[in-house]
Amino acid sequence: MAYEFKLPDIGEGVVEGEIVRWLVNEGDELSQDQPMVEVMTDKATVEIPAPKPGKVLTRHFAEGEICPVGKVLITIDDGGAHAAPEAQAARKRRASAPATASNGVPDTQALPTTVTSTGPVLATPATRKLAREIGVNIGHVQGSGPAGRITNEDVRAAHSGGHLPSAPKANKPTPQKVSASEGDVRIPFRGLRRKIAERMALSKQKAAHFTYVEEVDASALVTLRTRANARLAPQKLSFLPFIVKATVEALKHFPQLNATLDETTSEIVQRRSYHMGIASATAEGLVVPVVHDADKRSLVDLGREIDRLAAATKAGKATLQDLTGSTFTITSLGTLGGLHATPVINFPEVAILAVHKIAKRAVVVDDKIEIREMMNLSISVDHRLVDGHEAAAFVAMIKDSLETPGLLFLDSV
């Protein structure tokens, strides 16, 4: 008979997933636990295995489409001759879908939508979750965001019976068709790249960014790391464990930097856990694995965990736990770190610290020019919650720890 496999609940708060890549085709024979599809949620990309052996009858969602939790994802013939009614409906839906170019990109350009019982709705999973929690039918909410996207404020306004002022139609951005030119290469805008774009746009829309830059004399840190690695050989520590430990210590003194804003209750939530996101570049885009309970780890343990997360992320094997729960984020480009940056906050956190390369520079020390190992730190902060003086004092504490590495580091190697 035809077995309809529905997208399962694959994480707390997850209400939908984007189909990133199908690993099987219609007509393929499946074995039990064979990987079928890669699905991306707000929290992670997961590989879903076949629940039972059989033949693939219908893939109900195309790559790049959004599948709500509980909807039929794939129909498998495990012995019957006929597909279920939903499989037939899916075929009809695809038959009437817009034509696609040879590279798989639809001829008509549109923003990603999620289909509800009331029609297409432009809203993030978090916004839809808020609507469910406060009893608002999101299908009846008028969106004030880009291209009519529904925001949290729209949902709350609908709940209170109020109405947000609409922006003039002429000023509302709409999707633009890009004319073709000879030699153009079109790449489907989906999966991790699209998720990054949505997160970055949300962060810039919600948080009032400002950036502060400070330089650090890392000469003593370079010496300490060399001594630590000689003692720990063959294990090697990068500079990141030292920076993470110095940052955690500063967060304990400046809890507003380890906070988030609960807009539903108008409360600032200062975290007492220190889960450090470490932004990592992958072939697919930027991913932020998380070092949980960084305050309870030694330098060696931090180094091992950072290395494990980096390897798992690059191999696409990071778990949901590895990729969620950060309270503060550090981003580093290593030797490509440049002089300074204006990093985008990993929303809903309130700050992100960018670490730049350590390089020899001529500096004035005690009225003399010396060659020192110098490094810059750039921090972007949400000005809604943190003032400039507090951000500067926070960075100054990190700077002091790195320039005079004493017991903070030596006792935890």
Secondary structure, DSSP 4 states (H G I P E B T S, - for coil): -EEEEEPP--STT--EEEEEEESS-TT-EE-TT-EEEEEE-SS-EEEEEPSS-EEEEEE-S-TT-EEETTSEEEEEESS-SS--HHHHHHHHHHHTSPPB-TTS-BSS-----EEETTEEE-B-HHHHHHHHHHT--GGGPPP-SGGG-B-HHHHHHHHHT--PPPPPGGGS----PPPP-TT-------HHHHHHHHHHHHHHHHS-EEEEEEEEE-HHHHHHHHHHHHHHTTS---SHHHHHHHHHHHHHH-GGGGEEEETTTTEEEE-SS--EEEEEE-SS-EE--EETTGGG--HHHHHHHHHHHHHHHHTT---TGGGS--SEEEEE-GGG--S---PPP-TTBSEEEEE---EEEEEEETTEEEEEEEEEEEEEEETTT--HHHHHHHHHHHHHHHHS--HHHHTT-
